[in-house]
Amino acid sequence: MRRIGSAGLSRVDGNVYWVGTHFWLRASYEGGYGAEVYRLMTTFAVKEQGATRVTANATDLRRMAALKKAGFKLVSTFPTSHAKRRRGYGIWRFAWEPKRW
């Protein structure tokens, strides 16, 4: 077994939680580990902690792809003029909410 990164979950406000990951190996996100970790953290937050919304931030394309693959939706960007930039300065904010029937 080899450690390739870390993940965290923290309460933001009420039933809103934030998840974050950090991988040391560049290929970890591309190999599908990023999306899998986000899915597991979201499932834990919803089932064990009672989360109604889970948020996350992305600053690069690999993390953004992992979040989208895990079912997160883009909520906002900062600054807004950098929403379509592929590299460099900018923060994409994502959120996951359970489906409403």
C-alpha positions in Angstrom: 0.0 0.0 0.0 1.3 3.4 -1.0 0.2 6.8 0.2 -0.5 9.1 -2.8 -2.3 12.0 -1.1 -4.8 13.2 1.4 -8.4 14.3 1.6 -10.4 16.3 4.1 -14.0 17.1 5.0 -15.0 20.1 7.1 -18.3 21.7 8.1 -18.9 25.1 6.6 -22.3 26.1 8.0 -25.2 24.0 9.3 -25.5 21.0 6.9 -23.1 22.4 4.3 -19.7 20.7 4.1 -16.5 21.3 2.1 -14.3 18.6 0.7 -10.7 18.9 -0.5 -8.0 16.7 -1.8 -4.3 16.9 -2.5 -2.4 14.3 -4.5 1.4 14.2 -4.7 1.4 12.1 -7.9 0.3 14.1 -10.9 -1.3 11.0 -12.5 -3.5 10.4 -9.5 -6.3 12.7 -10.8 -6.0 11.4 -14.3 -6.2 7.8 -13.1 -9.6 8.3 -11.6 -8.5 8.4 -8.0 -9.6 12.1 -7.7 -13.2 11.4 -8.7 -13.4 8.3 -6.5 -12.2 10.2 -3.5 -14.7 13.0 -4.1 -17.5 10.5 -4.4 -16.5 8.7 -1.2 -16.2 11.9 0.8 -19.5 13.1 -0.5 -21.2 9.8 0.4 -19.7 9.9 3.9 -20.8 13.6 4.4 -24.4 12.8 3.3 -24.9 9.5 5.0 -22.9 9.9 8.2 -23.0 13.7 8.8 -26.4 14.6 7.3 -25.0 17.0 4.7 -27.5 18.7 2.3 -24.8 20.3 0.2 -21.2 19.6 -0.4 -18.8 22.2 -1.9 -15.3 22.1 -3.3 -12.8 24.4 -5.1 -10.6 23.7 -8.1 -7.7 25.7 -9.3 -6.5 23.4 -12.1 -8.0 21.3 -14.9 -7.2 17.9 -13.4 -9.1 18.7 -10.2 -12.0 20.3 -12.1 -12.3 17.2 -14.3 -12.4 15.0 -11.2 -15.1 17.1 -9.6 -17.2 17.0 -12.7 -16.8 13.2 -13.0 -17.9 12.9 -9.3 -21.2 14.7 -10.1 -20.3 18.2 -8.8 -21.7 21.2 -10.8 -19.9 24.5 -11.4 -21.4 27.3 -9.2 -19.2 30.3 -9.6 -15.7 31.4 -10.7 -13.4 34.0 -9.2 -12.6 36.4 -10.8 -15.5 36.0 -13.3 -13.3 37.2 -16.2 -11.2 34.1 -15.7 -14.1 31.6 -16.0 -13.0 30.2 -19.4 -9.2 30.3 -18.8 -7.6 27.0 -18.9 -4.5 27.7 -16.8 -3.2 30.3 -14.4 -5.0 32.4 -11.9 -8.6 31.6 -11.0 -10.8 29.6 -8.7 -13.7 27.5 -9.8 -16.3 26.7 -7.1 -18.3 23.6 -7.3 -21.3 22.2 -5.4 -23.0 18.9 -5.1 -26.6 18.6 -3.9 -28.8 15.4 -3.7 -31.3 14.9 -6.5 -34.7 16.1 -5.7 -37.6 13.8 -6.9 
